[in-house]
Amino acid sequence: MPAARSRRRVPRPLLYAAAAAAISVAGLALLWVALPDPAPLARDNPRTTALIEQRRAEAKEKRRAFRPRQAWVPLDRVSRPMVQAVLLSEDANFYGHEGIDWEATREAAAHDLEKRSFARGASTITQQLAKNLWLGTEKSLWRKLKEALLAVKLERKLPKRRILALYLNVVELGDGVFGVEAGARARFGISAAALTPAQAVVLASMLPAPRRVDLSSPSTWLKRRSRRLLDRMRAAGRLTAEQHLSASAELERILAGPVPRDDREEPPDVVDDVPVAAAPRAEPVPMGVPAATVEE
């Protein structure tokens, strides 16, 4: 039998699969190059973010004034309970992953497929930072792909402490309120450095829908999340029994107001997150401050 006839032909489905894989890899490589380079963030603070500009555009469309409040602070000027509350609430494995928590992503994907919606989030703090900085709040698989790639780029270019500091300084904590310093002052009238454990868990617990939160009329979902997070801080050894007892009493005072008319037991979907109670008015803080203000 001739040698040519003895050769086995590669099945067409395998050829198609190999071609599709090659095209996908090439597409990801092109997207990787096209996405922003996070390297300058190691030295400079962003002058604005995609989320801030999205909120500005939304306000303009509704003919509302938009005066963003944001004050950059270094990580050592954020109270330790605040940092711990955010980590436990948003990304307990922050120091153990490289941008994406694959186990949490797998569980969220299975849940979302069952519900046929983007019902459960599994974004790490790094992914949330990428979304805030460059992508905004649109929910789509395309955005999630870009978010994942940007998270990997962030982790490769920046140390963990810098990523955490950036996140804490750009995260949305109210209508026009960005970052923990502005959030602490708007919600409690104090600096981020002075936040108590009770105040910290309230700020961290409102992150799914911060513009829905009115502390004079706290919702059931905020109360539930805050109490659970405070208990997690005790269980994780972040608070002593005495500190937990004191913080629990303070937490109940913070959450003592009547429930709102549109009370919910679960956080509303962030897609329909609209302001219900603006934080106290204040002069906007100029953005694009020198990098030295967030040195690590």
N, C-alpha and C positions, 0 to 999 in steps of 0.2 A: 504494500500500500504506500503510495507517495507520501512524503513527509507533510506536504501541504494539507492532504486530506486527513492526516492523523491529528492535526491540531484541532482543538476544540474551540469553537466560536464562543465569545463572551455573550451571554444572554443580553438582549436589548434592554430589559428592565434594569439590569445592573449598570449598563452604560448610561442610561438616563439618570439613574440615581447618582452615579459618580459625577456626571456633568452638573447635576443640580447642586451637589455638595460643593463642587469647585466654584460654581457661580455664587453660592451663598457665602463661602469663605472670602471670595474676592469682594463681594458686596459689603461684608462686615469690615474688611480691611479699608475699603474706601470710606465707609462711614466713620471708622475710627479716626482716620486722618482728618475728615471734614469737621468733626466735633471739636469744641473749644479745648485749648490746651490749659490745664489748671496750674501749670508751673508758676505763672506770675502771682498767684494767690499765696504762694509761700512768703512773699514779701509785701504785697499790696492788698488792701481791702477793696472789694468791688464798690464802685460808686453807686450802683443800683443793682437790682436783680430782676429776673424775668417775672417773679411773682409781684414785686412792687409795681412794675410797669403794667402788668395785667390788671392789678387793682386800680391803677391810675386810669387805664382805658375804660374799665367798667364804670368808674365814677363819672368820667367824661360823658359816656353814653347815657347815663342817668341824670346828667347835669347836676352832679353833686360835687361839692368841694372835696379835694383830696390833699391832705397835708400829712405826709408820712412822718412818723416819729421813730427815730432810730439813733441810738448812742452806742458807739463801739466801746467795748471794755475787754481787757485781757481775761483769760480764763481764771487767773488768781483773784480777780475782782468779781467773781460770781460765787455765791455761797456754796459750800460743799454740799449741803442738802439739795440745792437746786440741780447741781450737776448730777448727783446720784439719782435723784427723782427722774430726770430726763433719761438717763441711761437705762434705768429699770423699766420705765414706761415705754420707751421707743425702741431700744436696741440693747437688750441685756448682754448680748454677745459681741458688742461693739469692738472690744479689743481682741476678739478671737476670730474675726473674719477679715477678708481682704476686699470688702466693699459690698459683697452679696452674701446673705445668709441662706445657703442653698436649702437647708432643711425647712426653714420657715417658708421659703418660696415654694417648695414642693407642696407643703400642707395648704398654703393659701391657694395655689393653683387648683388643687383637687377640690377645695371648697367652692371656688368660683365656678369651676366647670359644673359642679352639681347644681349651683344656684343660677348658672348661665348669666353671670354678671360679675363686675369687679367689686364683689361685696366685701372681701377681706383683704387688707393690706399686709404686705410682708416687707415693706421697704426698710432698709437699714438707715441709720442716721446719715451715712454717706450718700445713699440714694436720695434721701430727702433733701440733702444739701444740693445735690446735682439738680433736682427738680426745682428747688427754690431759685437757684442761681440762673439756670439757663432754659427751663422748659415750661414752667407754669403748671396749672392744675388740670389740664386736659387729661382725660382717661382714655387711653388707647394702647394697643399692643405696640404700636410704633414708638410712642413716647416711652413706654416701659423699656423697650430695647435700647433707646438712646440713653435713658436713665441708668441702665445697668452698665453700659459701656463707659459712661462718664464717671460712674462710681469707681470702676476699676482704674480709670485714669487718675482720679483724685487720690486713690490709695497709693498709686505708684509714685506720685509726685509730691505728696504732702504727708507729714507725720500725723499720727492719730490726734495728738493734742491740737494741732492746727485745724484739722477737720472739725473737731468738736467745738473749738472756739469760733470758727466761721459759722457753724450751724446755730450755735447759741446766739449769735449776733444778727442772724438774718431770719430766724424762724418767726412766723406770724403769730402774734398773741392778742390780737384784737383788731378792730376796724382801724386801719392805718397805723397799727402798732407793730413794730418789727424789732426782734431781739429782746433778750431777757432784761436788759437795763431799762429800756423803754416800757417793757411789759410790767416790770416790778413797780415802776413809778406810776404807770397808768392805773394798775389794779390795786396797789397797796400804798402808794405814796412814799415808797422807800427805794433805796438802791438795790441792785441785784446782789451786792455783797451782804446786805442785811437781811435777806430773805430767811425766814424760819422754815423748819421742816414742813409745817402745816401749809404755809403760803407756797412753798416750793411744789408740794404735791398738787395743789390746786392749779398752779400754772402749767405743770406738766400734764395734768389730766385733761385740760381743756384743748390740747393740741389737735385732736381730730376735727374740731370745729370751733376755733377760738372766737370767731365773730358771732357765734350763737350764744356766747356766755354773757350773762348779766349777773354779777355776784350779789346784787340786791334781790334777785329772784332766781336762785340757782336751780337748775333742772335736776331731775332724778338721775339722769345718766352722769352728770358731773359729780353729784354726791357719791354715787356708787363707785365711780372710777377713783375718786379721791380717797375714799376710805380703803378701798382695796390696795391702792398704791402705797398708802401709809403702812398698811399691814405688811406689804411686801418688803418695805424698807426695814421693818423690824425683823422679819424672817430672814432677810439677807444679812443681818448683822450691822446694818447702817445706823440703827438707833438702839439704844439700850431700852430696857423695859420702862424705866422712869421717863426717858425722853419720849417714848412712844405714847405713854399715858398723857404727858403734858401736851404733846402735839395733837392728840386725839381731841382733847378738850378745846384747844384753839381751833381745830378744824371744824368742830361743830358750831362754834361761834361764827366762823366765816360763812358757813353754809346754812345759817339759821333762817334765812329769808324764806318767804312763801314760794312755792313752785310756780313757774310761769303758766299762762293759760294754754300754751301749746307744748306742755310738758311731754318729754319723751324719756323712755327707759333706756334707749340706746342712742349713741351719737348720730346726728343726721348725716346723710351722705354729704361729703365735702363739695360735691358738684353743685348742690343747692345751698351752699353755705353763704348766707347773706347777713349783713349786720342787723341786729335787733336792738342793740344798745351801744351807742358810741362811747368810747372811753373819754375821760375828761379832756377838754381841749387844751392843747399846749403848742408852743412854738415848735415848728419842725426843726429837726437836727440836720445840719448839712451832711451829706454823704460824701464818700471819697476821702475820709480822714487819713492822715499819715499812717503807714503800716506800724509805726512804733507803738500805736495805741493798743495793738493786739499782739505784741511780741510774746512769744512762748519761751 
